[in-house]
Amino acid sequence: MTDPADGGPAPVRILVCDDHVVVRAGLLALLDSAPGIEVVGEAGTGEEALALTARLAPDVVLMDLQLGAGIDGVETTRRLTTGTGGAPHVLVLTTYDTDADITRAIEAGATGYLLKAERPEELFAAIHAAARGRTTLSGPVAGRVMAGLRSPRPSLTDRERDILAQLATGLGNREIARALFISEATVKTHLRRIYDKLGVDTRTGAVAVAKEQRLLP
């Protein structure tokens, strides 16, 4: 990327997506002081981020995971990175560092995963790295990823995760079916698969293993 005005490197064009107005304002003020970074837009929802990205074509989207109403940051990331044309790089910036969040974000196509506790210099460097397609992970996140590689967790589908999350709240099969708009028979089928993958044979056991291996959000 070069600036046609002087032949130097063009700034990284960034879109900020965070549903907290105060947090977003703080990020905008911080990024305004960052060298080589230009904020071209801000979004408070996933839907707004998708629309603005299509119109503004940022190089990097700085993405929170929890966005309140509407689609969450993971689904927004998936839609951004699988879109046609010049898809932006997505750098997750969040307070959540559970294994489930990290895995879902990376599988959705996120280039990097940073925690909001990082120093400004680390954030600036990660944005520039993301613009070049390089992966940046916060220290705690990198540690979790490495631990997961050394001791792989069971691979659950999105639907199995949904059912497991409902199971953890104490719902029965009928209530889970109603909550997820599927049949009770489908719930039972998924439960059998979950039990097999987790090596358990009870609902309590499934929830216990899921918590131990951080499979729940």
C-alpha positions in Angstrom: 0.0 0.0 0.0 1.5 3.3 -1.0 0.2 6.9 -0.8 -0.1 8.3 -4.3 0.7 11.8 -2.9 4.2 11.1 -1.8 5.0 7.5 -2.7 5.2 6.5 1.0 3.2 3.8 2.6 -0.5 4.4 2.8 -2.2 4.2 6.2 -4.0 1.1 7.2 -7.7 1.8 6.8 -9.6 0.4 9.7 -13.2 -0.1 10.8 -14.0 -0.4 14.5 -16.9 -2.6 15.5 -17.9 -2.5 19.2 -21.4 -2.2 20.7 -20.3 -0.1 23.7 -20.4 3.5 22.7 -17.9 4.6 25.4 -15.5 1.8 24.6 -15.8 2.6 20.9 -15.1 6.3 21.5 -12.0 5.4 23.5 -10.7 3.2 20.7 -11.3 5.9 18.1 -9.4 8.5 20.2 -6.6 6.0 20.8 -6.3 5.0 17.1 -6.4 8.7 16.0 -3.0 9.1 17.6 -1.6 5.9 16.1 1.0 6.3 13.3 0.0 4.8 9.9 -3.6 4.0 10.9 -6.7 5.7 9.6 -10.2 5.0 11.1 -12.6 5.1 8.2 -15.8 4.0 10.1 -17.3 2.7 13.3 -20.1 0.2 13.8 -22.2 -0.8 16.9 -23.6 -4.0 15.4 -22.5 -6.9 13.2 -25.0 -5.9 10.6 -23.7 -2.4 10.5 -20.2 -3.6 10.2 -21.1 -5.7 7.2 -22.8 -2.8 5.5 -20.0 -0.3 6.2 -17.3 -2.8 5.1 -19.1 -3.2 1.7 -19.2 0.5 1.3 -15.8 1.6 2.8 -13.6 -1.4 2.0 -11.3 -1.1 5.1 -8.1 -3.1 5.2 -8.8 -4.3 8.8 -11.9 -4.7 10.9 -11.3 -4.4 14.6 -14.0 -6.7 16.0 -15.5 -7.3 19.4 -17.1 -10.7 20.0 -20.2 -9.8 22.0 -22.3 -7.3 20.1 -25.6 -7.4 21.9 -28.6 -7.8 19.7 -28.2 -9.3 16.2 -25.4 -11.4 14.9 -22.3 -11.7 17.1 -18.7 -11.0 16.3 -17.9 -14.5 15.3 -20.7 -14.7 12.7 -19.8 -11.2 11.5 -16.2 -12.3 11.1 -17.3 -15.4 9.2 -19.4 -13.3 6.8 -16.7 -10.7 6.3 -13.9 -13.2 5.5 -15.9 -15.4 3.2 -17.4 -12.5 1.2 -16.6 -12.0 -2.5 -14.1 -9.4 -3.6 -11.4 -7.9 -1.4 -12.3 -9.3 2.0 -10.8 -7.4 4.9 -8.6 -9.0 7.6 -10.4 -9.2 10.9 -8.6 -8.6 14.2 -10.6 -9.6 17.2 -10.3 -7.2 20.2 -12.2 -8.5 23.2 -12.3 -9.2 26.9 -13.2 -12.9 26.4 -10.4 -15.4 26.3 -12.2 -18.8 26.8 -11.1 -21.6 24.6 -14.5 -21.7 23.0 -14.4 -18.1 22.0 -10.8 -18.3 20.6 -11.6 -21.4 18.6 -14.8 -20.1 17.1 -13.1 -16.8 16.1 -10.1 -18.4 14.5 -12.3 -20.9 12.7 -14.5 -18.1 11.5 -11.4 -16.6 9.8 -10.0 -14.0 12.3 -6.4 -13.0 11.4 -5.6 -12.1 15.0 -7.0 -12.3 18.5 -6.1 -9.6 21.1 -7.4 -8.9 24.6 -8.5 -5.3 25.5 -6.0 -5.3 28.3 -3.1 -5.1 25.8 -0.9 -2.0 25.7 -1.7 0.5 22.9 1.6 -0.3 21.2 0.7 -3.9 21.0 -2.6 -3.1 19.4 -1.0 -0.8 16.8 1.5 -3.4 15.9 -1.2 -6.1 15.6 -3.3 -3.8 13.3 -0.3 -3.4 11.0 0.4 -7.1 11.1 -3.2 -7.9 10.4 -3.1 -5.6 7.3 -0.3 -7.7 6.0 -2.2 -11.0 6.8 0.1 -11.9 9.7 -1.4 -13.5 12.8 -1.1 -11.8 16.2 -2.3 -13.4 19.4 -2.2 -12.0 22.9 0.1 -13.9 25.2 -2.7 -15.6 27.2 -4.5 -16.5 24.0 -1.3 -17.9 22.4 -0.8 -20.0 25.6 -4.3 -21.4 25.3 -3.8 -22.2 21.6 -0.5 -24.0 22.3 -2.1 -26.0 25.2 -4.9 -27.0 22.9 -2.5 -28.2 20.2 -0.6 -30.3 22.8 -3.9 -31.7 24.2 -6.6 -31.5 21.5 -10.1 -31.0 22.8 -13.1 -32.9 21.3 -14.3 -31.3 18.1 -18.0 -30.4 18.5 -20.2 -29.0 15.8 -21.9 -25.7 16.3 -25.2 -27.5 16.9 -23.7 -29.8 19.4 -22.2 -26.7 21.2 -25.7 -25.1 21.2 -27.2 -28.2 22.8 -24.4 -28.5 25.3 -24.9 -24.9 26.4 -28.6 -25.5 26.9 -27.8 -28.7 28.8 -25.6 -26.8 31.1 -28.5 -24.6 32.1 -30.4 -27.6 33.3 -33.0 -27.9 30.5 -34.5 -31.2 29.6 -34.7 -32.6 26.0 -38.1 -31.1 25.3 -37.1 -27.7 26.5 -33.9 -27.8 24.5 -35.9 -28.8 21.4 -38.2 -25.8 21.9 -35.3 -23.4 22.6 -33.5 -24.4 19.4 -36.5 -25.0 17.2 -35.6 -28.6 16.5 -37.3 -32.0 17.3 -36.8 -33.8 20.5 -35.5 -36.8 18.5 -32.9 -34.6 16.9 -31.8 -33.4 20.4 -31.4 -37.1 21.5 -29.3 -37.9 18.4 -27.0 -35.0 19.1 -26.7 -35.9 22.8 -25.6 -39.4 21.9 -22.9 -37.9 19.6 -21.8 -35.5 22.4 -21.6 -38.3 24.9 -19.4 -40.3 22.5 -17.1 -37.5 21.8 -16.7 -36.5 25.5 -16.4 -40.1 26.7 -19.4 -39.9 29.1 -22.8 -41.5 29.5 -24.7 -38.9 31.5 -25.9 -35.4 31.2 -24.1 -34.4 34.3 -20.9 -36.0 33.0 -21.2 -34.1 29.7 -21.5 -30.8 31.5 -18.6 -31.5 33.8 -16.2 -32.5 31.0 -17.4 -29.5 28.9 -16.6 -27.1 31.8 -13.3 -28.8 32.5 -12.2 -28.6 28.9 -13.7 -25.1 28.4 -16.0 -26.1 25.6 -18.8 -23.9 26.9 -18.8 -20.1 26.1 
